[in-house]
Amino acid sequence: MLAFGIRLIQVQAVGAAGYAEQAALNRYVTVPLAAQRGDITDRNGTALATTVDSYDITADPLLFTEAETGVTDAPEQAAALLAPIPGRDQAELAALLDDADSRYAALARQQTPQTWRQIQDLRTALGEQAAKGTGTQVLAGVFAEENSKRVYPNEDLAAAVLGFVNAEGHGGGGLEAQYDEQLSGEDGTVTYAQSGGRRVPTAGEDEQPAVPGTDMELTLDRDIQWAAQSAITEQVEESEADGGYVVVQDTTTGEILALASAPGYDPNDMAEADAEGLGNPALEDAFELGSTSKVITMAAVLEEQAATPDTHVTVPNRLPRADRNFADHEEHPTLYLTLAGVLAQSSNIGTILAAEELGDTQAEANSVLYSYLRAFGFGEPTGLGFPGETPGILAPPEDWDASQQYTIPFGQGLSVNAVQAASVYSTIANGGERITPSLVRGTTGPDGQYEPAPEPERTRVVSEDTAHQLTEMLETVVVDPDGTGSAAQIPGYRVAGKTGTANRVDPESGRYEGYTPSFAGFAPADDPRVTVYCVVQNPTAGGYTGSGVCGPVFNEVMRFSLAALEVPPPGEEFDGLPVTFDPDA
């Protein structure tokens, strides 16, 4: 009794403060509770980015001191045991554990449940050995925080759109970065008591629950995205090109059904990804689109009633303007083309002559054309708000130099991104009304309530009559034997389309080097539903024209899209408009 009494006095009186401080240090710990990141799905609810159970392996460095473990090298022993399991560097782990001033160390983030079980088994075995006196428990201070890991079930599919999540759990690119705040939710915390590395269930806890992130439904269709990505990847490889992209858009809603690019990357394996290829080139690359831009010049000419599809245009082999003689893609004798024929045969000279009819002076014609280029969406962001998106380059008409006055009508001397270019054809397909493109259909918040995205802005660019005439002219490009768009023909469907083969500006040197072939169009032409736009940058093997390089991609993606959306073929065929005239008639 005397011995117990002396010890009681020692604990409660003499050493009370020291024991209380030690108990408090050992007892309470506050750890974060990570919020569940919202899922990203396609328009049909198929997961494109989701989360799975994982664990952050953490530690309390105080529990690795000599006072707690009874050994001088507990951090080194623990690091040697732990390092092989999550694949971490042993020295780095030892340094994290050997920090007595800290109560929290993150050893390995987003580990699988199997990894945490393996650590638990090892910790249990050490505890049993320590109880028998045959070993030391050096893992008592290792814990796990339930967390989640971002995964992309379709690997590289739509990676340039989705982006990725970085090691800190935040969006590092694409939609993951653009909507990071909504997707992330709000982290919580929990404070609880522990003793000897174990949670004390009877001591109570203080928890601030995490708020899960918002789920996001995109306009993308996974199957159409797959078809577009497969087609452009194959063509880029065959052409030994720098890259390429395909845009698929619903002409009636402005929703983007596919936004594919090549080469790509797998956001599940960022260690193998090329840092320079983590963006979305379909929105970030500014390029001269070439002859696919001629449809805007034709739209201006028709809308201003400066000409009609059957207006006669005499096209010489050379056209002297400003400081140069302009030529078409190939040498030819004087051609006698209708305005529809100028577009069908993609005549640069004929397009210049048509554009000159937009004003009494060249300056006036430039101003009118500029107003239509802006109305179609050039020189300003698409409205998607995508990280890194370029608005392109469109100088005001008073700044156009002598050459630009004549090259801009046929698509050189200005630059755009691929979505801007696709939107031009969707505007024509939609009867002349431009719909701001969209990538998000709606969101579902933590409360389970679905919120549709706001209605996109609609702007009338040209009249329905002008849009109808342009559609027939674009159909003529495809069906006429001398037209440049025959590669776009799809049996049973009426297709409107246009080729483009632009000189490419090298992004490093700033000089023209190589080509940028493209193909744009929509179908069915009599009741448009889908726009497809294909671009390949700098093909170096095989051909380099829009028809030869991008025509087959357009055809493949359009066929798949029409089938996937169950779009029926039209009831009648279209033979095309007259493309030539007899000068002697």
Summary of the structure (lengths in Angstrom):
residues: 585
radius of gyration: 32.7
end to end distance: 131.9
largest distance: 133.1
contacts: 2053
relative contact order: 0.11
helix: 38%
strand: 25%
